[in-house]
Amino acid sequence: MDINNIGEDMAFNLSEMYGMDIFTDNGKFLGTAQDFIIDVEKGEVVRILLEELPSSKEKALETIKEKSVLYKNVRSVEDVIVVTKNK
């Protein structure tokens, strides 16, 4: 998955996704895109954070676990970001 691509057919700049609302495909509001975790070696976005990453390692790990969505679950980006609910 390329940084500028979501899925195979959706090209999007990350800068345009900051602040966008994120909903599940069932319509549940999850939050807004506050930041992104990128695997720089692979050039891939890994997660969308629903709040800014804290400076403390312990709180950062909690935020990643509790307040983020996997980028591979993004299904659509238009006026909002739609993700498949984690199972």
Summary of the structure (lengths in Angstrom):
residues: 87
radius of gyration: 12.4
end to end distance: 21.1
largest distance: 37.1
contacts: 223
relative contact order: 0.24
helix: 20%
strand: 38%
